[in-house]
Amino acid sequence: MGKGLLIALTIVAFCVVLVFAGGPAYALTYTYKGANDGFWDDPNNWDNGTGASLDYPDAADAVVYVLNGNRVKMDSSRPDTSFQMQSLRTDGTSALRTNSTTAGGIKIYVGDVFLQGLSAFTYTGSWGIEGVTKGTEMYVSGNYQNKSTSGVATGATAGRRALIIMSGANKAYREAGYTTANRYCYNYLTVDGGSVSDNASNINTYDGSYQHTEITLKNGGYLRGSGLFETRELVLGASPPATPLQETVKIDYCMSKNNGGDDGTTRLALGGITYPGDVRFVQADQTTSGSGPTYLYKFKGGNPTTTTFNGNVTVGHTKRASGLGLMMVETRDNDTGNSINIHVVGNLYVGQQVYRIDGPTSNAAVSGAGLRGLLKCGSSQIDVDCNVVVGFFYNDTHATRANAPDGSIKFESSTIKVGNNWSVYRVTQPTGWFYDNDFTITNWDTGTSTVIFDGNGGSGTQTIRSQGTWFNNLTVNTLGTVKLLDSATPSIAAAGNMILKGNFRIEAGTFDPNKRTITFKGGDNSETGAQQIYDFNNSYTSASIGDVFVTQGSGGSAIKLLTNLMMDNLDLGPLCAVYLNGWRLGVKDDYTFVSSEITSMTWDQGTVFGTQEPVIPEPGTLLLLGTGILGLLGYIRRRRMK
């Protein structure tokens, strides 16, 4: 009997293996064989390997292929608007089309998605999720890849979106392609409780997870990996993750004039978090002429939180055919209006012509000028560990880029710390364009700001290429040297010099004027309203701060010393003044002003004021002095007579 039991158990085990090896009987592979734009829920359009199918793909383990240039359509006007499948794949010129004409739209529940058609996920009536009730929702528990070459049907109405909801842990997400001019129909992406990475290394012929109307992270979901995510808004939903962006995620914030769904309203970036990769705030490809709108980004995260960028930050544009455009980033919280602090570990570029983070920088000719980037700083503290670059540069010169983009910084009351170089290449524009006052050198608005060159703790040389723009307060506080450079455009008058509206302080390190002029062009010509100069060396025999020019319209301007100082030349304009304030001023090969030795002294067209007060004797004092002198003379005469 024992032997019979053993044989019986063996047979049972063998049957169990056969059952599991064979899988359930209803697990089928479906291949679409219908005509273009045939309906998904028509069984006659599918072949499950036995000819015409008696059903259509709608099971958790269905494997679906749409091949050979066919397009299959899901229509919300039909009875079935919710579909399940294990995986979905298209290739060639094939496509999945959704037509949501009723509330609720189309819902697709799928494991893995791989779309590789000419227009692999197109929308014929699928309206956006935000603000309306219609839409296509695709719930993806596995990996999602859209490798189509256009991604949206030609002529599709602007504003149509699909909502892609990723819920799996450590899954790959890839929106590639979208290379045609119809680049405005982009999906909403929600990461719900899982984590998503852009697996760019697996598809190296495409250039990133293309632009999304919105990326939402909720229930602990986060973006991860080394991929590129493009979005017009990055928001946190319910139960947001502590670290929404991890590893080396790159973010491209894109806007496009042609999308039809953007009205120039404020877009959002997360504040108070760390961005592990590069971030670009750019206006997307503009292929038509005309004046583009003003695009504005603010942060969602209030003072005193600090938003940290571990890579580079760019405020700029992709290439465009012609016309105007302005991309603005304002360092304020969108809800409270408070300024937030910014830390950029890499470089800060304002007014750059760019393509994409993972794509090439576009140096192609631009037929029309007007691409602008503007950073509005409020009362923020902005720390840049590397370079600050304003305006586009090409081969380190602007001469060959007549239509290159402009950049501008509206400093307001901010404090900006610079770890390396400060380079301004292009800020001027013809008059008559919106925001013109923010972009011309004459109206370069320094506010009450302070720019500090701190060398990021190093002892190297930092350079200033000002292009004729102004600073308000400027502080040198470094272990190394801060050096003035010539302009990239020598035709701009005094472009290599430095202009100050506020105070100049050398607290640590060395300042090298490099034969440039420092122009003090601040307040009035009174001592209380004078611009201040401080040099930690505190000696008129120390290194010179170069040529100094004091000028300011018809009312004059003034500087006041807070230290002993040496300069190469001193040029005072009409009604302008220097207040020695008890200190000593040396002008090389010319004169040394000693505060205690002069009351006032004319210099050029202005005046140098010291601290010595003239003594005017009273009449009684003069009489007493005269009597004493007469007595002394009489005493001397009597001594001689003896």
Secondary structure, DSSP 8 states (H G I E B T S, - for coil): -HHHHHHHHHHHHHHHHHHHHH--TT--EEEE-S-TTEETT-GGGEE-SSSB-SS-S-STT-EEEE-TT-EEEEETTSS--EEEEEEEEE-TT-EEEEE--STT-EEEEEEEEEE-STTSEEESS---STTSS--EEEEESS-EEE--SS-S-TT--TT--EEEEE-STTEEEEE----SS------EEEEESSEEE--GGG-TTS--EEEESEEEEETT-EEESS-EEEES-EEE-SS--SSSB-TT-EEEEEE-GGGSS--S--EEEE-SSEE-S-EEEEE--B-S-SEEEEEEEEEES-TT-EEEESS-EEEEE--BSSSEEEEEEEEEETTT--B-EEEESS-EEEEEE---SSS----S--SS--EEEEEE-TT-EEEESS-EEES--BTTBSTT-TT--EEEEE-TT-EEEESS-EEE------TTSTTGGGTSSTT---TT-EEEE-GGG--SEEEEE-TT-EESEEEEEEEEEEEE---S-TTSTTTTSEEESS-EEEEEEEEE-TT-EEEE--S-SSSTT-EEEEETT--TTS----EEEE--TTT--EEEESS-EEESEEEE-TT-EEE-TT-EEEETTTEEEEGGG-SEEEETTEEEE-S-------HHHHHHHHHHHHHHHHHHHHHHH-
